[in-house]
Amino acid sequence: MSELNYRIESSHPMVCRLLPKSLDTTRLMNNCETAVAIAAKSVTKPAGHEIRVVYIPTGEVIFSKSAA
């Protein structure tokens, strides 16, 4: 089984049409590409807050987005 090395995180609850339920404020993933795709398609509630994908072993933020 793969390790869950990627964390999608935000300071506010997130919603993504690609998933059957909301993401709360964090979600762990085992695939970098999937984590970035889900983060890119997600929005926060309320809208306008930052969403990040973090590589857990190093703490490096590999993707970040916020509302324009």
C-alpha positions in Angstrom: 0.0 0.0 0.0 1.3 3.5 -0.9 2.1 6.0 1.8 -0.1 9.1 2.1 2.7 11.6 1.4 0.6 14.6 0.1 -1.8 16.8 2.1 -4.3 19.1 0.6 -4.9 21.8 3.2 -6.7 25.1 3.8 -7.6 27.2 6.7 -11.3 26.9 5.6 -13.5 24.0 4.5 -13.0 23.0 0.8 -15.5 21.7 -1.7 -14.6 19.8 -4.9 -16.9 18.6 -7.7 -14.5 15.7 -8.3 -15.2 14.1 -4.9 -18.5 12.9 -3.4 -18.2 14.9 -0.2 -16.5 18.1 1.1 -12.8 18.0 2.0 -13.1 19.7 5.4 -9.8 21.5 5.9 -7.3 18.7 5.1 -7.2 15.5 3.0 -4.3 13.0 2.6 -3.4 11.6 -0.8 -0.8 9.1 -2.1 -0.4 10.6 -5.6 1.1 14.0 -6.3 -0.8 14.5 -9.6 -4.1 13.6 -8.1 -3.6 15.9 -5.1 -2.7 18.8 -7.3 -5.7 18.2 -9.7 -8.1 18.0 -6.8 -6.7 21.1 -5.1 -6.8 23.0 -8.5 -10.5 22.1 -8.9 -11.4 22.9 -5.2 -12.9 26.0 -3.7 -13.1 27.2 -0.1 -16.3 28.0 1.8 -16.4 30.9 2.1 -14.7 31.5 -1.2 -11.4 33.3 -1.6 -9.0 31.5 0.7 -5.8 29.7 -0.1 -5.6 26.0 -0.9 -2.2 24.2 -0.7 -0.7 20.8 -1.5 2.1 19.9 0.8 4.7 17.1 0.4 4.5 15.8 4.0 8.1 14.2 4.4 9.8 17.6 3.7 6.9 20.1 4.4 7.5 21.6 0.9 4.4 23.4 -0.6 4.3 21.9 -4.1 1.1 23.7 -5.2 -0.8 26.8 -4.0 -3.8 28.7 -5.2 -6.0 31.5 -3.9 -8.9 33.4 -5.4 -8.1 36.2 -7.7 
